[in-house]
């Protein structure tokens, strides 16, 4: 059974040992219990109660520092996914409630609809090296995931929560803010982990907003945002040249028509100046 098999497991009669942090997995184990408790309390699924517990997936429980507080909550029905075999063994020995709720596998390869056919929430201390990939997968399932509470690198958290007009505002800012309201909850110092990372961390909460449709082609919207920010020092006139050319060829424009199209003031801006709504408008222009 491979570690990426993504199937619930149970193990018994194993020795309890500490888990070695593995650099390849980006592991920095949270040791500050007050921070773990704050993260757990920050997850507040709407309408959840003991009679109707909310489905929750914890990504990367490690040694269960956060999991223990989640398991105590009667308003949550918790599943956990962990890629590290050593952590899996540790959790099953030290947390009997993990039996039947723990999935050994890779979240990025996980078939979420298999385990969660309906609505579920996400929580976890995300590994720094794959946090962006985790967010992109969450976006792929945004209609199933109303709330996310996570601890990530402080720089990434600030970028996600940032408003237009600054240098840290970027691809994840736009794509996540299109569908979620972002709340920066707290900063966590390096000393809260073992081994301590070289950077500070932060806890943020994402709550699904009321948007049900962008009003434009979603795939093209993503392409416009990513293409614009991939050369963020350039104006949109230059960075979006491939997409503009595609439209010109599709529409059979003359050079004069192309020049007139590019005269729109938006193309003189850099991508960080545009809000989500501005990117939607730009996508409609390029459709």
C-alpha positions in Angstrom: 0.0 0.0 0.0 1.7 3.2 -1.2 1.8 6.4 0.9 -0.2 8.1 -1.9 -2.9 5.5 -1.9 -5.3 7.8 -0.1 -7.2 5.2 1.9 -8.4 5.2 5.5 -6.2 3.0 7.7 -6.0 1.5 11.1 -3.0 0.2 12.9 -2.6 -1.2 16.4 0.1 -2.5 18.8 2.8 -0.1 17.7 5.3 1.7 19.8 4.8 5.4 20.4 7.8 7.5 19.2 8.6 11.1 18.4 8.4 11.9 14.7 11.5 13.2 12.9 10.9 16.3 10.9 11.7 15.7 7.3 13.0 18.6 5.2 11.8 17.1 2.0 8.2 17.3 3.3 8.7 20.8 4.6 7.9 19.7 8.1 8.1 22.1 11.0 6.0 20.7 13.9 3.9 23.2 15.9 4.7 22.9 19.6 2.9 26.0 21.0 -0.4 24.7 22.3 -1.9 28.1 22.7 -1.4 28.7 18.9 -2.9 25.3 18.1 -5.9 26.0 20.2 -6.4 29.4 18.6 -6.2 27.8 15.1 -8.8 25.2 16.1 -11.1 27.8 17.6 -10.8 29.9 14.4 -12.7 27.3 12.4 -16.4 28.2 12.7 -18.5 26.4 10.1 -21.9 28.0 9.8 -24.7 26.1 11.4 -22.4 23.3 12.8 -23.5 21.7 16.1 -23.3 18.3 17.9 -26.5 17.2 16.1 -25.2 18.3 12.7 -21.4 18.3 12.8 -19.6 19.9 10.0 -17.3 17.8 7.8 -13.7 18.9 8.2 -10.4 17.8 6.5 -7.2 18.5 8.3 -4.2 18.6 6.0 -0.9 17.3 7.5 -1.7 16.6 11.1 1.9 15.6 11.9 2.0 14.7 15.6 -1.6 15.9 16.3 -0.9 19.1 18.1 -3.8 20.8 16.3 -5.8 17.6 15.8 -6.3 17.1 19.5 -8.3 20.3 19.8 -10.3 19.5 16.7 -11.1 16.0 18.0 -12.6 17.5 21.2 -15.2 19.5 19.2 -18.5 17.8 18.9 -19.6 20.2 16.2 -16.9 18.8 13.8 -16.6 15.5 12.0 -12.9 15.3 11.4 -10.9 13.5 8.8 -7.1 13.9 8.4 -4.7 13.2 5.6 -1.1 12.7 6.2 1.6 11.7 3.7 4.3 10.8 6.3 4.2 7.2 7.4 6.0 7.9 10.6 3.4 10.6 11.5 0.6 8.2 10.6 2.0 5.6 13.0 2.4 8.2 15.8 -1.1 9.5 15.4 -2.7 6.1 15.5 -0.8 5.1 18.7 -1.3 8.4 20.6 -4.8 9.4 19.4 -7.2 6.4 19.4 -9.9 8.7 17.8 -7.7 8.9 14.7 -8.6 5.3 13.9 -10.9 5.3 11.0 -10.5 9.0 10.4 -7.0 9.1 9.2 -6.1 8.9 5.5 -2.6 8.0 4.5 -1.8 9.9 1.3 -1.0 13.0 -0.6 -3.6 15.8 -0.4 -2.5 17.1 -3.9 -3.3 13.7 -5.4 -6.4 13.0 -3.3 -9.8 12.5 -4.9 -11.7 14.9 -2.7 -15.1 14.0 -4.1 -14.5 10.4 -3.2 -14.2 11.2 0.5 -16.4 14.3 0.6 -19.2 14.2 -1.9 -20.8 17.2 -0.2 -19.7 20.3 1.7 -16.6 20.2 3.8 -14.1 22.6 5.5 -10.3 22.6 5.4 -7.8 23.3 8.2 -4.2 22.7 8.8 -0.6 23.8 9.1 0.2 23.8 5.5 3.8 22.8 4.4 5.5 26.0 3.1 6.8 24.3 0.0 3.3 23.3 -1.3 1.0 25.9 0.2 0.3 27.5 -3.2 -0.5 24.2 -4.8 -2.9 23.4 -1.9 -4.7 26.7 -2.5 -5.0 26.0 -6.2 -6.6 22.7 -5.4 -9.0 24.4 -2.9 -10.0 26.8 -5.7 -10.8 23.8 -7.9 -13.3 22.7 -5.2 -14.4 26.1 -4.1 -18.1 25.2 -4.3 -17.6 22.4 -1.8 -15.3 24.3 0.6 -17.0 27.2 2.4 -14.2 27.8 4.9 -10.4 27.3 5.2 -8.3 28.0 8.3 -4.6 27.5 7.8 -1.2 28.5 9.0 1.3 29.3 6.3 4.4 31.4 5.7 3.7 35.0 6.8 4.8 36.4 3.5 2.3 34.2 1.6 -0.5 35.0 4.1 0.1 38.8 3.6 0.1 38.3 -0.2 -3.2 36.4 -0.1 -4.9 39.0 2.1 -3.4 42.1 0.4 -5.5 44.6 -1.5 -4.6 46.0 -4.9 -1.9 48.6 -5.3 1.1 46.9 -3.5 4.0 44.8 -4.7 2.9 41.8 -2.7 -0.5 41.7 -4.3 -0.4 38.8 -6.9 -1.9 35.8 -8.5 -3.2 34.1 -5.4 -4.5 37.4 -4.1 -6.8 37.8 -7.1 -7.8 34.2 -7.6 -8.6 33.6 -3.9 -10.3 37.0 -3.3 -12.5 36.4 -6.3 -14.2 33.6 -4.3 -13.3 34.1 -0.6 -13.2 36.8 2.0 -9.7 36.7 3.6 -9.0 37.4 7.3 -5.5 37.7 8.7 -5.8 36.2 12.3 -2.4 36.2 13.9 1.3 36.1 13.4 3.3 33.2 14.8 7.0 33.4 15.6 9.7 30.9 14.7 9.9 29.6 18.3 6.5 28.0 18.1 7.9 25.2 16.0 10.3 22.3 16.1 12.5 22.6 14.2 12.0 26.4 14.0 11.6 27.7 10.4 13.7 30.6 9.2 10.6 32.8 8.6 7.6 33.8 10.6 4.2 32.2 10.0 0.6 33.5 10.1 -2.9 32.1 10.5 -5.5 33.2 8.0 -9.2 32.3 7.5 -10.9 32.1 4.2 -14.7 32.3 4.0 -16.6 31.7 0.8 -18.2 34.9 -0.4 -21.6 35.2 -2.1 -20.2 35.1 -5.6 -21.6 32.3 -7.6 -20.3 33.3 -11.1 -17.6 35.6 -12.3 -19.7 36.8 -15.2 -16.8 35.9 -17.6 -15.1 32.7 -18.8 -13.3 31.4 -15.6 -10.5 29.6 -17.5 -9.7 32.8 -19.4 -9.9 34.8 -16.2 -7.2 32.6 -14.6 -5.1 32.9 -17.8 -5.4 36.7 -17.8 -4.4 36.9 -14.1 -1.5 34.5 -14.4 -0.2 36.0 -17.7 -0.4 39.5 -16.3 1.5 38.7 -13.1 4.1 36.5 -14.7 5.7 39.7 -16.0 4.4 42.0 -13.3 7.0 44.7 -13.9 5.6 45.3 -17.4 2.4 47.1 -18.2 -0.5 44.9 -19.2 -0.1 46.1 -22.8 3.2 44.1 -22.9 2.5 41.3 -20.5 -0.8 40.4 -22.1 0.4 40.7 -25.7 -0.1 36.9 -26.4 -3.7 37.0 -25.3 -4.3 40.3 -27.2 -2.8 38.8 -30.4 -5.0 35.8 -30.1 -8.1 38.0 -29.9 -6.9 40.1 -32.8 -6.4 37.0 -35.0 -9.7 35.5 -33.9 -11.6 38.7 -34.7 -9.5 39.4 -37.9 -8.5 42.9 -36.7 -6.4 45.3 -38.7 -3.3 46.9 -37.1 -5.4 50.0 -36.7 -8.1 48.1 -34.8 -5.5 46.5 -32.6 -4.0 49.9 -31.8 -7.4 51.3 -31.0 -8.1 48.3 -28.7 -4.8 48.8 -26.8 -5.5 52.5 -26.4 -7.8 51.5 -23.5 -6.2 53.0 -20.3 -6.3 49.6 -18.5 -3.4 48.4 -20.7 -1.1 51.2 -19.4 -1.4 49.8 -15.9 0.6 47.1 -14.1 -1.3 44.1 -12.9 -1.1 45.0 -9.2 -3.3 48.0 -9.8 -6.3 45.9 -10.8 -9.0 44.6 -8.4 -10.8 41.4 -8.9 -13.6 43.3 -10.7 -11.1 45.0 -12.9 -9.6 41.7 -13.9 -13.2 40.4 -14.7 -13.7 43.5 -16.9 -10.4 42.9 -18.6 -11.3 39.2 -19.2 -14.5 40.3 -20.9 -12.5 42.6 -23.2 -10.2 39.7 -24.2 -13.0 37.2 -24.7 
